[in-house]
Amino acid sequence: LGVLLPSVNTVAEPQLTAMLPPGVSLHFTRLKLTGSSEQELLGMTERVEEAAALLADAEPQRILFHCTAVTTMNPAIVQTLRERITRASGLPAMITSEALLAAFRAAGARRIVMITPYIREVNVREAAFLQHHGLTVLREHGLGLPGGKEFATVEPSEWYRLAMAHRDPTADAYFLSCAQTRTAEVIEVLEHDLGRPVVTSNQAALWHCLRESGLHDC
């Protein structure tokens, strides 16, 4: 699998690699993104053709554009990015936000609690994206951090605390957003303590890529 990551991301590579089943490898290329403004987020997409073509040289079976905030910018961005990556690489493309939607469908979740590291503007756009696709965001909370370097400093124990603090008995699932957050470590304990599925960006992205690649036993 080929993966296009924000340049600042230091979390997704080790988390995704740790989740890999035998016989699957990941190959990464980066696109410039360090901040959270709309201009910076959209800027990550400017050289997507060049990055996808570079990844194609490694001959992956498909390419994942992996950034939650960028791929929930608006409903149209998913198809646009998929088409641009496929034209440039000749390979099937996958997008983080479509993987998340597939994960919620698989879990039978329509009512979610969303917790993120983002500033307010990003949270509002992300909640609107989910609602556009038929999900009800019961509660949403963002930490208001300015960029990816700060996202990675939040300890897993803090994500656990935040999810427990925003628990809602009517929720079908909990969503811990962003590929640059250390949330994978607390999925299992949160699912036990909340009694609900917990979806994270890295977990859902890899799961969806494996399923779309025909791997259903991992």
Secondary structure as GFF3:
##gff-version 3
##sequence-region A 1 218
A	DSSP	beta_strand	2	6	.	.	.	ID=ss1
A	DSSP	alpha_helix	12	19	.	.	.	ID=ss2
A	DSSP	beta_strand	27	31	.	.	.	ID=ss3
A	DSSP	alpha_helix	38	43	.	.	.	ID=ss4
A	DSSP	alpha_helix	48	56	.	.	.	ID=ss5
A	DSSP	beta_strand	63	65	.	.	.	ID=ss6
A	DSSP	alpha_helix	68	71	.	.	.	ID=ss7
A	DSSP	alpha_helix	77	89	.	.	.	ID=ss8
A	DSSP	beta_strand	93	95	.	.	.	ID=ss9
A	DSSP	alpha_helix	96	106	.	.	.	ID=ss10
A	DSSP	beta_strand	111	116	.	.	.	ID=ss11
A	DSSP	alpha_helix	120	132	.	.	.	ID=ss12
A	DSSP	beta_strand	136	142	.	.	.	ID=ss13
A	DSSP	alpha_helix	148	151	.	.	.	ID=ss14
A	DSSP	alpha_helix	156	165	.	.	.	ID=ss15
A	DSSP	beta_strand	173	176	.	.	.	ID=ss16
A	DSSP	three_ten_helix	184	186	.	.	.	ID=ss17
A	DSSP	alpha_helix	187	194	.	.	.	ID=ss18
A	DSSP	beta_strand	198	200	.	.	.	ID=ss19
A	DSSP	alpha_helix	201	212	.	.	.	ID=ss20
###
